[in-house]
């Protein structure tokens, strides 16, 4: 009977094992396929990725299904199953180059955001800073951009009068039935307004400066910068973050 009592525990343990592969955005495999517990922390997988890629741990971000894997959560919390492929984003952006870019902008620069500030803002606003934007803001924050330092403070409430980011989203990037252009202009043939709103909620934008905004899904580099104006005059203002900086 003792042996029989061991079987359920062994099966449960085996069932917790999943096979995971880590790869770069280019598709090059960094690690795996290897087995790891689905209950394991994303932090542990990030440390494995850092060691396999030979990059500092703090420069590593992981993404699955276009979503960034938050540190300290379980792999299973993000839907990882047997055979999952996780994308490794190694933030190898040159601080010196970014400093040169910021110096050439000719505007006052505030100190860069800390990792703690990034985490607080992402949790408060339900966004994820793309790797290229994060690297830029980690070095410095232009004084005429939305002030994420203030937004990260525990005393700052999303939606308050000083929340310029949410105000831009509400005024310029939120579908409304009473806009100048009716929803039918944006909807597909078989879409409803409720379906449109669900897609809008699932693909948040990050305001940069004024009504210039950037998608944050999928979690990758090279996303475009958009100019959003009352949901009626929306254009791609830069094919990626760096070209937008050069243009605007």
Residue pairs with C-beta under 8 A, 6 or more apart in sequence:
16 37
16 38
16 39
17 35
17 36
17 37
17 38
18 35
18 36
18 37
18 38
18 75
18 80
18 81
18 82
18 83
18 84
19 32
19 33
19 34
19 35
19 82
19 83
19 84
20 32
20 33
20 34
20 35
20 36
20 45
20 75
20 80
20 84
20 85
20 86
21 29
21 31
21 32
21 33
21 34
21 84
21 85
21 86
22 29
22 30
22 31
22 32
22 45
22 48
22 49
22 52
22 62
22 85
22 86
22 87
22 88
23 29
23 30
23 85
23 86
23 87
23 88
24 30
24 87
24 88
24 90
25 87
25 89
25 220
25 221
30 49
30 52
30 53
30 88
31 48
31 49
31 52
31 53
33 83
36 44
36 45
36 48
36 75
37 75
38 74
38 75
38 76
38 80
38 81
39 74
39 75
39 76
40 74
40 75
41 71
41 72
41 73
41 74
41 75
42 62
42 69
42 70
42 71
42 72
42 73
42 74
42 75
42 78
43 71
43 72
45 62
45 69
45 75
45 86
46 57
46 60
46 61
46 62
46 69
46 71
47 57
49 60
49 62
49 86
49 88
50 56
50 57
50 59
50 60
53 60
53 88
53 90
55 90
55 92
58 115
59 90
59 91
59 92
60 88
60 89
60 90
60 91
61 68
61 69
61 88
61 89
61 91
61 131
61 219
62 68
62 69
62 86
62 87
62 88
62 89
63 69
63 86
63 87
63 89
63 218
63 219
63 220
64 78
64 79
64 80
64 84
64 85
64 86
64 87
65 78
65 79
66 217
66 218
66 219
66 220
67 78
67 128
67 217
67 218
67 219
68 128
68 219
69 75
69 78
69 86
80 86
87 219
87 220
89 131
89 219
89 220
89 221
91 131
91 134
91 135
93 131
93 132
93 135
93 136
95 139
98 135
98 136
98 139
98 140
99 139
99 140
101 136
101 242
101 245
102 109
102 136
102 139
102 140
102 142
105 142
105 245
107 142
107 143
107 144
108 142
108 143
108 144
109 140
109 141
109 142
109 143
110 140
110 141
110 142
110 143
110 147
110 149
111 140
111 141
111 149
112 137
112 138
112 139
112 140
112 141
113 121
113 137
113 138
113 141
113 148
113 149
113 152
116 152
117 148
117 149
117 152
118 129
118 134
118 137
118 138
118 152
120 152
120 154
121 127
121 129
121 148
121 151
121 152
122 128
122 129
124 151
124 152
124 156
124 158
125 151
125 158
125 165
125 166
125 204
126 204
127 204
127 206
127 216
128 216
128 217
128 219
129 137
129 206
129 216
130 206
130 214
130 215
130 216
130 219
130 220
130 221
130 223
130 241
131 219
131 220
131 221
132 221
132 222
132 240
132 241
132 242
133 206
133 208
133 214
133 241
136 241
137 148
141 147
141 148
141 149
142 209
144 209
145 208
145 209
146 164
146 165
146 168
146 207
146 208
146 209
147 164
150 156
150 162
151 158
151 163
151 165
156 162
156 163
157 163
158 166
159 166
164 207
165 206
165 207
168 207
168 210
168 211
168 213
168 228
169 204
169 205
169 207
169 213
171 230
172 211
172 213
172 228
172 229
172 230
172 231
173 205
173 211
173 213
173 228
173 231
174 200
174 231
175 183
175 186
175 193
175 196
175 197
175 200
175 231
176 231
177 183
177 193
179 230
179 231
179 232
180 230
180 232
181 231
181 232
183 193
183 196
186 196
186 231
187 193
187 196
202 217
203 215
203 217
204 216
204 217
205 213
205 214
205 215
205 216
205 226
205 228
206 213
206 214
206 215
206 216
207 213
208 214
208 225
211 227
211 228
211 229
212 225
212 226
212 227
212 228
212 237
212 244
212 248
213 225
213 226
213 227
213 228
214 223
214 224
214 225
214 226
214 241
215 223
215 224
215 226
216 223
221 240
222 240
222 241
223 240
223 241
224 236
224 237
224 238
224 239
224 240
224 244
225 236
225 237
225 238
225 240
225 241
225 244
225 248
226 234
226 235
226 236
226 237
227 233
227 234
227 235
227 236
227 237
228 234
237 244
237 247
237 248
238 244
238 245
238 247
238 248
